[in-house]
Amino acid sequence: MVFDCIARLGTWCLMPAQIPQRDALNARGAEMPVIHIHLMEGRTTEQKQALMREVTRAAVDSLGVKPQSVRILLQELQSGHFSVAGEPKYADTEPAVTGAANGHYPKPVSSN
């Protein structure tokens, strides 16, 4: 079973192998969900830590697992290594141009 969700901070997918019924989970011990998160580069360490805490909380609440069993793999994508409809997206472009389609409003580029 795979859960896909577009979050404000990026795309995250819960990918536990096969999640049995909650009663079976409690009888056998918690399954270990492995959650892959792909984000455009540019978030602060604090933002990434907050995201991982909230995703862990969502897994605990929805899957009935212990927080200690949740594994999160966070991968930052370089600017230009992500595309929509075949067009690469860059972190240093104006939000109006990208439409902030990936939920990420890049920092303004200063002209010196």
C-alpha positions as CSV (number, residue, x, y, z in Angstrom):
1,M,0.0,0.0,0.0
2,V,1.4,3.4,-0.9
3,F,0.2,6.8,0.3
4,D,1.0,9.8,-1.8
5,C,0.6,13.3,-0.5
6,I,1.6,16.7,-1.9
7,A,2.6,18.7,1.2
8,R,3.3,22.4,1.3
9,L,7.0,21.7,1.8
10,G,7.4,19.0,-0.9
11,T,6.3,15.6,-1.9
12,W,6.3,12.7,0.6
13,C,5.3,9.1,0.2
14,L,4.7,6.6,2.9
15,M,5.9,3.2,1.6
16,P,5.5,0.5,4.1
17,A,5.9,-3.0,2.6
18,Q,2.4,-4.2,3.3
19,I,0.5,-2.8,6.3
20,P,-1.7,-5.5,8.0
21,Q,-4.7,-4.7,10.1
22,R,-3.9,-2.7,13.2
23,D,-4.8,-5.6,15.5
24,A,-2.2,-7.8,13.6
25,L,0.3,-5.0,13.9
26,N,-0.1,-4.8,17.7
27,A,0.1,-8.6,18.0
28,R,3.3,-9.0,16.0
29,G,5.0,-5.7,16.8
30,A,5.0,-2.5,14.7
31,E,6.0,-2.6,11.0
32,M,8.7,-0.2,10.1
33,P,7.5,2.4,7.5
34,V,10.2,3.9,5.4
35,I,9.2,7.3,4.2
36,H,11.0,9.0,1.2
37,I,10.8,12.8,1.0
38,H,12.1,14.7,-2.1
39,L,12.5,18.5,-1.6
40,M,13.9,21.2,-3.8
41,E,17.0,22.6,-2.2
42,G,16.9,25.8,-0.2
43,R,15.1,24.8,3.0
44,T,16.7,25.5,6.4
45,T,17.8,22.8,8.7
46,E,15.0,23.9,11.1
47,Q,12.4,23.5,8.3
48,K,13.6,20.0,7.4
49,Q,13.6,18.9,11.0
50,A,10.1,20.3,11.5
51,L,8.9,18.4,8.4
52,M,10.4,15.2,9.6
53,R,8.8,15.5,13.0
54,E,5.4,16.2,11.5
55,V,5.6,13.4,9.0
56,T,6.6,11.0,11.8
57,R,3.6,12.2,13.8
58,A,1.4,11.6,10.8
59,A,2.7,8.0,10.4
60,V,2.2,7.3,14.1
61,D,-1.3,8.6,14.0
62,S,-2.4,7.0,10.7
63,L,-0.5,3.7,10.8
64,G,-0.5,3.0,14.5
65,V,3.3,2.5,14.7
66,K,5.7,3.7,17.3
67,P,7.8,6.8,16.5
68,Q,11.0,4.8,17.0
69,S,10.0,2.5,14.1
70,V,9.5,5.4,11.5
71,R,12.4,5.9,9.1
72,I,12.6,9.0,6.9
73,L,14.9,9.5,4.0
74,L,15.1,13.1,2.9
75,Q,16.6,13.9,-0.5
76,E,17.2,17.4,-1.6
77,L,17.0,18.0,-5.4
78,Q,19.3,20.4,-7.0
79,S,17.8,23.4,-8.8
80,G,16.9,22.3,-12.3
81,H,16.8,18.6,-11.4
82,F,13.0,18.7,-11.1
83,S,10.6,19.3,-14.0
84,V,6.9,19.9,-14.5
85,A,5.5,18.9,-18.0
86,G,9.0,18.4,-19.2
87,E,10.2,21.9,-18.2
88,P,13.0,22.1,-15.6
89,K,12.2,24.2,-12.5
90,Y,14.9,26.4,-11.0
91,A,15.0,27.6,-7.4
92,D,16.3,31.1,-8.5
93,T,13.4,31.9,-10.8
94,E,10.5,34.3,-9.9
95,P,7.5,32.6,-8.2
96,A,5.2,34.2,-10.9
97,V,7.2,32.4,-13.6
98,T,7.1,29.0,-11.9
99,G,3.7,29.6,-10.3
100,A,5.3,28.1,-7.2
101,A,3.9,24.8,-8.5
102,N,6.2,22.8,-6.2
103,G,5.1,24.8,-3.1
104,H,8.5,26.5,-2.8
105,Y,8.9,30.2,-3.1
106,P,12.6,30.8,-3.8
107,K,14.6,33.5,-2.1
108,P,14.8,36.7,-4.2
109,V,18.1,37.1,-6.0
110,S,19.8,40.3,-5.0
111,S,21.4,42.4,-7.8
112,N,24.8,43.7,-6.7
